[in-house]
């Protein structure tokens, strides 16, 4: 009988200990890291909407100040997100919070700390997870771009390595690592969906030797959409170069002929894309009629006194055309 009593007594003593981790009755359980993260996201979104609503009602300097305030909201919230990652570094939400700081907290005191930790994570994360996160990011510092490029090279046999290269190519084109990524993307994945965006960048002349890369894309890609994008970009690039050769008519004609060749090819390939086909046709028409050295198209209108005139009436004379308007 004494043994039974001792056992019941020991069980009663153990009960409070087993429930010691639970909050007292009536008190709420502390929010989980995920709940804290979602609450911060909600608070951030609410703050952004409040500022935008104010900005839509304001004008002039006040509106510009509110727009600047809107852009700085991420910087204001960065420390809260970073602290969440520091408090629970092993929770999956810590990675979400660090990536959030890198994407939204530029200029904050914790940005570089978060960037360093995210850069370290690039080599450890599952490739699919990393590719998914990169799809939601725009830009990154050189160290981060380098880390992503190295991961793409290390896992180049995985099809998703192409997504990593594409991200570096389109977000880091201003740096050597981005230009190298463009070359590798064209060499290994010439039909990747991002190649069309790469073509548009190369056509704007923001990457050295862009025309040579576009010609390589045209040779290597088997997709009509990619070939069309490369042809259009080449046509636009050569057309822009033609405009700078006004004092070298023979060279201008040579470059213009090359531009016309690529624009014509683009128009043929873009038969199912009305918007881009119109852009190519407009570029071709301007190249043929509006470039330096061509006769100005006819203009017929009324002068300030209401008298009708045509530009051709002044052929052989020096004419200054002043285009202006009031808004």
Buried (B, 14 or more C-beta within 10 A) or exposed (E): EEEEEEEEEEEEEEEEEEEEEEEEEEEEEEEEBBEBBBEBBEEBEEBBEEBEEBBEEBEEEEBEEBBEBBEBBBBBBBBBBBEBBBEBEEBEBBBBBBBBBBBBBBEBEBBEBBBBBBBEBBEEBEBEEBBEBBEEBEEBBEBBBBBBBBBBBEBBEBEBBBBBBBBBBBBBBEBEBBBBBBBBBBEBBBEBEBBBBBBBBBBEBEBEEBBEBBEBBBEBBEBEBBBBBBBBBBBBBBBBBBBEBEEEEEEBEBBBEBBBBBBBBBBBBBEEBEEBBEBBBEBBEBBEEEBBEEEEEEEEEEEEEEEEEEBEEEEEEEEEEEEEEEE
